[in-house]
Amino acid sequence: MTPPKFPRAARGFTLTELVIVMVIAALLIGSLILPLGAQQDLRSYRDTQQEMAGIVDALTGFAASHLAVDGKPYLPCPDTDNDGNEDRSSSGDCLSQEGRLPWNTLGIGREDAWGNRYRYRVTKAYAGKTAGFSLATAGTLRVCENSACSRYVADTLPAVVVSHGKNGAGAYNAGGSTNAPPAGDDEKANQDANNDFVSHAPTQGDAPGGEFDDLVAWISPNILASRMLGAGRLP
């Protein structure tokens, strides 16, 4: 009796096909195992980005719920003594335009995913407790593509928030002191206490602006004005 003939597809895998399947499986398993550190870094960046979006919302909410003596809204001052609260002089002005984010004042988390405090800078005219801001108030802060600020991402900003990333260079740490300063010019721009900040994709140390892994968020003046109008705080 002649045995039945089956088409090739019904015979199962050939040795070559099995080898190909095993190679593909090994590559897939390797892709899951090898970059665990990279996966953790990505998770930390995403968590910090989400938290920074919440910080911007919290700052906007603060302005909507706090009115200056003249009845206009205002933003909080930076925390200068590491207690989590904004710091003002007896006249109601900020002790400094830049410092730590006043996390306790805002009722939010105090550290980024790497355990460092967020840096916060506010335009003086937006943070007055005697005279608040109006639709005509102009921000003085800029976010640029490089330390020379030859091209900028956003300008006339009321406030900017910075996480100094995984390397933490120049960040305010949880102990209240400041980490060692960064080597690259672009990261230096985010901790040199002036009105210009830098934001771009992460780069290595051999890049023109040096190593960069900072995350930067800011309040848009137009969105802030819209929120204040919607809340009935302006004009």
C-alpha positions in Angstrom: 0.0 0.0 0.0 1.4 3.3 -1.0 1.6 5.8 2.0 -0.3 9.0 1.5 1.6 12.0 0.4 1.2 15.2 2.4 1.8 18.7 1.0 5.0 20.4 2.4 3.0 22.7 4.6 1.7 19.7 6.6 5.1 18.1 7.3 6.1 20.4 10.1 9.2 22.6 10.4 12.4 21.7 8.6 15.7 21.9 10.5 16.4 25.2 8.7 13.1 26.7 9.7 13.6 25.6 13.3 17.0 27.3 13.4 15.4 30.5 12.0 12.7 30.4 14.6 15.2 29.8 17.4 17.4 32.7 16.3 14.4 35.1 16.2 13.3 33.9 19.6 16.8 34.5 21.0 16.8 38.0 19.5 13.5 38.8 21.0 14.5 37.5 24.4 17.8 39.3 24.2 16.0 42.6 23.4 13.9 42.1 26.6 16.8 41.2 28.8 19.8 43.4 27.7 18.3 46.9 27.9 16.8 46.7 31.4 18.8 49.7 32.5 17.7 51.6 29.4 14.1 50.7 30.2 14.5 52.0 33.7 16.0 55.3 32.4 13.1 55.7 30.0 10.6 55.0 32.8 12.3 57.6 35.0 12.2 60.2 32.2 8.5 59.5 31.5 7.6 59.7 35.2 9.4 63.0 35.5 7.9 64.4 32.4 4.4 63.5 33.7 5.2 65.0 37.1 6.4 68.2 35.5 3.2 68.5 33.5 1.4 68.2 36.9 3.7 70.9 38.3 2.7 73.4 35.6 -0.9 72.6 36.3 -0.3 73.2 40.0 1.4 76.5 39.4 -1.5 77.6 37.3 -4.0 76.4 39.9 -2.1 78.4 42.6 -2.4 81.6 40.5 -6.2 80.9 40.0 -6.7 80.5 43.8 -4.4 83.3 45.2 -5.0 87.0 44.7 -2.6 89.8 45.4 -3.6 92.9 47.4 -4.8 94.6 44.2 -7.1 91.6 43.5 -5.0 90.1 40.6 -3.5 86.6 40.6 0.1 85.8 41.2 2.5 82.9 41.1 4.4 81.5 44.0 8.0 82.4 44.8 10.9 79.9 44.8 11.8 78.0 48.0 15.2 79.3 49.1 15.7 77.5 52.4 14.8 73.9 51.4 11.6 73.7 53.5 9.3 73.3 50.5 7.6 76.7 51.1 7.8 79.8 49.0 10.0 82.5 50.5 9.1 86.2 50.5 10.3 89.4 52.1 8.2 91.4 54.5 7.1 93.5 51.6 5.7 90.5 49.7 8.4 90.3 47.1 10.3 87.0 46.3 13.6 86.7 48.2 15.0 85.3 44.9 13.6 84.8 41.4 15.2 81.3 41.3 15.5 78.4 43.7 13.8 75.2 44.5 10.2 74.5 43.5 8.0 75.3 46.5 6.5 71.8 46.6 4.9 72.1 50.0 3.2 75.3 49.0 1.9 73.7 45.9 1.0 70.4 47.5 2.9 68.2 45.1 5.9 65.8 45.1 9.3 67.3 46.0 11.7 65.3 44.0 12.2 64.1 40.4 12.7 60.4 39.6 16.4 60.6 40.5 15.8 62.1 44.0 16.8 65.7 43.3 14.7 68.8 43.8 13.1 70.7 40.9 14.6 74.1 40.0 12.1 76.9 39.6 12.5 80.4 38.3 9.7 83.0 38.0 9.4 86.4 36.3 9.3 89.0 39.1 6.2 90.7 37.7 4.2 87.5 37.8 5.0 86.8 41.5 4.1 90.0 43.3 1.9 89.6 46.3 1.1 93.3 46.5 0.5 93.8 42.7 -0.4 90.7 40.8 -0.1 90.1 37.1 -2.5 91.2 34.3 -3.0 90.4 30.7 -0.4 93.1 29.8 2.3 91.6 32.0 5.3 90.3 30.0 7.5 87.4 31.1 11.3 87.7 31.0 12.3 84.1 30.7 13.3 82.2 27.6 13.9 78.6 26.7 16.5 78.2 23.9 17.9 75.4 21.8 21.5 76.1 22.9 23.4 78.0 25.5 24.1 80.9 23.1 20.3 81.3 22.7 20.8 81.8 19.0 17.4 80.0 18.5 14.7 79.8 21.1 11.9 77.4 21.7 9.7 79.8 23.8 10.0 83.3 25.2 8.2 85.9 27.4 7.6 83.1 29.9 6.2 83.6 33.4 8.0 80.6 34.9 10.3 77.7 34.1 10.8 74.4 35.9 13.9 72.2 35.5 14.8 68.6 36.4 18.5 68.1 36.0 18.0 64.6 34.8 19.8 61.4 35.6 23.2 62.9 36.0 21.8 65.5 38.4 24.6 68.0 37.6 24.0 71.3 39.3 20.8 70.1 40.9 19.6 70.9 44.4 19.8 67.6 46.2 17.5 66.2 48.9 20.1 67.1 51.6 19.7 70.8 50.8 23.0 71.3 49.1 23.8 71.6 45.4 25.4 68.8 43.3 28.6 69.3 41.4 28.1 71.6 38.4 27.8 70.3 34.9 30.6 70.3 32.4 28.6 71.1 29.3 27.6 74.6 28.3 23.9 73.7 27.7 23.4 72.2 31.1 25.3 75.1 32.7 22.7 77.4 31.2 20.0 75.7 33.3 21.7 76.5 36.6 23.4 79.8 36.2 20.6 81.9 37.7 19.7 84.0 34.7 16.6 84.3 32.4 17.7 81.9 29.7 17.3 78.1 29.8 18.1 75.3 27.3 15.9 72.4 26.3 16.7 69.8 23.6 17.0 66.0 23.2 19.6 64.2 25.3 23.2 64.4 24.0 26.6 62.8 25.0 29.7 64.7 26.2 31.1 65.0 22.7 28.2 67.1 21.4 28.8 70.8 20.8 26.9 71.8 24.0 28.3 68.9 26.0 26.4 66.2 27.9 22.7 67.1 28.3 19.9 65.2 30.0 17.9 68.0 31.6 14.1 68.2 31.3 12.6 71.6 31.1 8.9 72.7 31.4 7.4 76.1 31.4 4.2 78.1 31.8 2.9 79.5 28.5 1.7 83.1 29.0 -1.2 82.6 26.6 -2.4 79.4 28.4 -2.0 81.1 31.8 -4.0 84.1 30.6 -6.7 81.8 29.2 -6.9 79.9 32.5 -7.2 83.1 34.5 -9.9 84.5 32.3 -11.8 81.2 32.5 -11.5 81.3 36.3 -12.7 84.9 36.4 -9.4 86.2 37.8 -8.7 88.5 34.9 -9.0 91.0 33.5 
